[in-house]
Amino acid sequence: MGISMTQLLIILVIVILVFGTKRLKNVGGDLGDAIKGFRSAMKDGGENKTLAEKDDEPLEGEVTEKKSEKDQV
């Protein structure tokens, strides 16, 4: 019940006719740049967390202790 190769080719031809090859090339490049940016941000975030763990300082927005309902009243 999957999609066959012929159905994929028909969909590809329709997409190329609707958007054109130039626009698809631009979308592909933009998608690649977005993925690279996401990966570098994830890498930078991991380095920041490692540095914070070494200093035993909480990260910005990090929950350090959870208060119970009795403590909040």
For each residue, the residues with C-beta under 8 A, 3 or more apart:
1:
2:
3: 7 8
4: 7 8
5: 8 9
6: 9 10
7: 3 4 10 11
8: 3 4 5 11 12
9: 5 6 12 13
10: 6 7 13 14
11: 7 8 14 15
12: 8 9 15 16
13: 9 10 16 17
14: 10 11 17 18
15: 11 12 18 19 24
16: 12 13 19 20 21 24
17: 13 14 20
18: 14 15
19: 15 16 23 24 27
20: 16 17 23 24
21: 16 24 25
22: 25 26
23: 19 20 26 27
24: 15 16 19 20 21 27 28
25: 21 22 28 29
26: 22 23 29 30
27: 19 23 24 30 31
28: 24 25 31 32
29: 25 26 32 33
30: 26 27 33 34
31: 27 28 34 35
32: 28 29 35 36
33: 29 30 36 37
34: 30 31 37 38
35: 31 32 38 39
36: 32 33 39 40
37: 33 34 40 41
38: 34 35 41 42
39: 35 36 42 43
40: 36 37 43 44
41: 37 38 44 45
42: 38 39 45 46
43: 39 40 46 47
44: 40 41 47 48
45: 41 42 48 49
46: 42 43 49 50
47: 43 44 50 51
48: 44 45 51 52 59
49: 45 46 52 53 59
50: 46 47 53 54
51: 47 48 54 55
52: 48 49 55 57 58 59 62
53: 49 50 56
54: 50 51
55: 51 52
56: 53
57: 52
58: 52 62 64
59: 48 49 52 62
60:
61:
62: 52 58 59
63: 66
64: 58
65:
66: 63
67: 71 72
68: 71 72
69: 72 73
70: 73
71: 67 68
72: 67 68 69
73: 69 70
